[in-house]
């Protein structure tokens, strides 16, 4: 299976701060979605990390990955990745594209703050939230690695860049509709993730998940003649309310705080004890198959 790597990338053919601080839940009709097949940049395209402005593997550090996360006051499902950096750090476009939305912070509310949405070819888009300064305007065309602003903490509690990646937004859509969000590691160059580990307890299963290369797409839990599947892309497709709830498809989800490059994911199906867990990544590969 192809992973994103330095230089030219091939199309990958298999495959909140509060949540409100990093997304718009979207409203009204959106085109039919197809979350079954992962996508990468257009064939032959190059891509860079938004802060380091390089195609080196894992060039920017991730403080919160895509998916479940624990915050000091609540749980949420994170629809992008957070890249910590000092205020004023330059932010660059990860792919060539056109600026379709520039929004500015009102100075009081939590939310995306100063934000830029860039549309790329083949219905892919990226968003850059919590900016300190915005250096582009709607309608601007951006080259690969072109500077679009600087890191800030507008609408957020800490200085960082929230990077969002979307598949299926019409090219001229002027909304960060995170029902269409995908894990940015589908396109960003990263190393092979270290192995997952599973621990079965008296009430649940605990997964030890790598922080920097968190590539989980779905988790299949079974036991006592029953089963449940958690699909991360289905969760985000339901919108803000469902993503803000810890019970998804009759599975209670909790997340530990990141520590030493990993975090714990606690999964407890309602109604049966987990005897078997299978984890599939965003590229369609099984990355864990473990039994009690």
SVG drawing of the C-alpha trace seen along z (x, -y; Angstrom):
<svg xmlns="http://www.w3.org/2000/svg" viewBox="-31 -42 43 57">
<polyline fill="none" stroke="black" stroke-width="0.4" points="0.0,0.0 1.2,-3.5 1.8,-5.9 2.3,-9.7 6.0,-10.3 8.4,-13.1 8.4,-14.5 5.6,-13.6 2.7,-11.7 0.5,-9.1 -3.2,-9.1 -4.2,-6.9 -6.9,-4.6 -7.7,-2.3 -9.4,-3.4 -12.5,-21.2 -10.5,-24.3 -14.2,-23.0 -15.3,-21.4 -17.0,-24.6 -13.5,-26.2 -12.5,-24.4 -15.5,-23.8 -18.7,-24.8 -21.2,-22.0 -22.8,-23.0 -26.4,-23.4 -28.7,-22.7 -28.1,-20.1 -24.7,-18.9 -23.8,-16.7 -24.0,-12.9 -20.9,-11.8 -18.7,-8.8 -16.4,-8.2 -15.5,-4.7 -12.4,-5.4 -9.5,-7.5 -8.1,-10.1 -4.8,-11.9 -3.6,-14.9 -4.2,-15.0 -2.0,-12.4 1.6,-13.6 1.0,-16.5 3.4,-17.6 2.3,-18.6 4.0,-20.3 3.3,-20.6 1.7,-23.9 4.2,-25.2 7.5,-23.6 6.7,-24.2 8.5,-21.0 7.5,-17.5 9.7,-15.9 7.9,-13.1 6.2,-14.3 7.7,-17.8 5.2,-19.5 4.3,-18.2 0.7,-17.3 -0.7,-18.1 -4.2,-16.8 -5.0,-14.3 -8.2,-13.7 -10.8,-11.9 -11.8,-11.5 -9.9,-13.7 -10.1,-14.7 -10.3,-18.4 -10.1,-19.8 -13.8,-20.3 -15.3,-17.9 -14.9,-15.2 -15.1,-16.0 -14.5,-14.5 -11.9,-16.6 -12.5,-17.2 -8.9,-18.1 -5.4,-18.1 -3.8,-20.7 -0.2,-21.8 1.3,-23.8 3.4,-26.8 4.2,-30.3 2.1,-33.2 3.4,-34.8 4.7,-31.5 4.1,-31.6 1.4,-29.3 1.7,-28.0 -0.8,-26.4 -0.3,-22.6 -1.4,-22.4 -2.0,-24.8 -5.5,-26.2 -7.8,-29.2 -8.9,-31.1 -12.7,-30.7 -13.4,-32.0 -11.7,-34.4 -13.4,-34.9 -12.3,-37.1 -12.7,-36.7 -15.2,-39.0 -12.8,-39.2 -15.0,-37.4 -16.4,-34.0 -14.7,-30.7 -14.7,-29.3 -12.4,-29.2 -11.2,-32.7 -9.4,-34.2 -9.7,-31.5 -8.9,-30.7 -10.5,-28.0 -8.6,-27.0 -10.2,-24.9 -8.0,-22.5 -8.6,-20.4 -10.8,-17.3 -13.2,-18.6 -10.5,-18.7 -10.2,-21.7 -8.1,-22.6 -8.8,-25.1 -6.5,-27.0 -8.0,-28.2 -7.1,-30.4 -4.8,-32.6 -3.2,-35.7 -2.9,-37.4 -4.5,-36.7 -2.4,-37.6 -4.7,-36.6 -8.0,-37.6 -11.0,-35.7 -10.3,-34.8 -6.5,-34.7 -4.7,-31.9 -2.1,-30.2 1.0,-28.2 2.3,-25.2 3.8,-26.4 2.6,-30.0 2.3,-32.0 -1.3,-32.7 -1.1,-34.0 0.4,-33.4 -0.3,-31.2 -2.4,-32.7 -5.0,-31.7 -8.0,-33.7 -11.1,-31.8 -8.9,-29.3 -7.2,-29.0 -3.7,-28.3 -1.5,-29.3 -1.8,-26.6 -2.9,-26.0 -6.0,-23.8 -5.6,-22.2 -8.8,-20.7 -9.0,-18.6 -12.3,-18.1 -13.3,-15.8 -16.6,-16.4 -17.0,-20.1 -18.0,-21.8 -15.1,-23.9 -16.9,-27.2 -18.5,-26.2 -17.8,-29.0 -18.3,-27.0 -16.0,-24.7 -18.6,-21.9 -16.9,-19.4 -19.5,-16.7 -17.1,-16.4 -13.9,-16.4 -11.2,-13.7 -8.0,-13.0 -5.3,-15.3 -2.8,-12.4 -4.5,-11.0 -2.4,-13.5 0.4,-14.8 3.7,-12.9 4.2,-10.8 6.0,-7.7 4.5,-4.3 2.6,-4.4 4.0,-2.4 1.9,0.6 -1.4,0.2 -1.8,2.1 -5.1,3.4 -5.8,4.1 -9.0,5.9 -10.4,4.9 -13.4,6.1 -15.6,3.5 -14.0,2.3 -11.1,2.4 -8.3,-0.2 -6.3,-1.1 -2.9,-2.7 -2.8,-5.0 0.2,-6.9 -0.3,-10.6 1.7,-11.8 0.6,-9.2 -3.0,-8.6 -4.5,-6.9 -7.5,-5.0 -10.6,-5.0 -12.8,-2.4 -13.0,-0.1 -14.9,3.2 -15.9,4.4 -17.5,7.9 -18.3,10.2 -21.1,12.3 -22.8,12.7 -23.0,9.0 -20.9,6.4 -20.5,2.6 -18.5,0.6 -17.2,-2.9 -16.4,-4.7 -14.7,-8.0 -15.9,-9.4 -19.5,-8.4 -19.3,-10.2 -18.2,-13.5 -20.8,-13.1 -23.6,-13.3 -22.7,-16.9 -21.9,-18.8 -24.4,-17.3 -23.4,-13.7 -19.7,-14.4 -20.2,-16.2 -21.6,-13.0 -19.5,-10.2 -21.9,-7.5 -21.7,-6.6 -23.4,-3.6 -24.0,-2.3 -20.4,-2.5 -19.1,-4.8 -15.9,-6.5 -13.4,-8.3 -9.9,-9.5 -6.9,-10.1 -4.7,-13.1 -1.7,-12.7 1.4,-11.6 4.9,-10.5 3.7,-10.4 0.6,-8.3 -2.9,-8.5 -5.4,-5.9 -8.7,-5.3 -11.4,-3.7 -14.2,-1.9 -17.2,-0.3 -20.1,1.1 -23.4,0.8 -24.8,4.3 -21.9,6.7 -18.3,7.3 -15.7,6.9 -13.9,10.1 -12.4,9.1 -11.3,5.8 -10.3,5.1 -8.9,1.6 -8.8,0.4 -6.8,-2.6 -7.6,-5.5 -5.9,-3.5 -8.2,-0.5 -5.6,1.7 -6.1,3.7 -3.7,2.4 -4.9,4.4 -6.7,7.7 -6.7,8.8 -8.8,11.0 -9.3,11.2"/>
</svg>
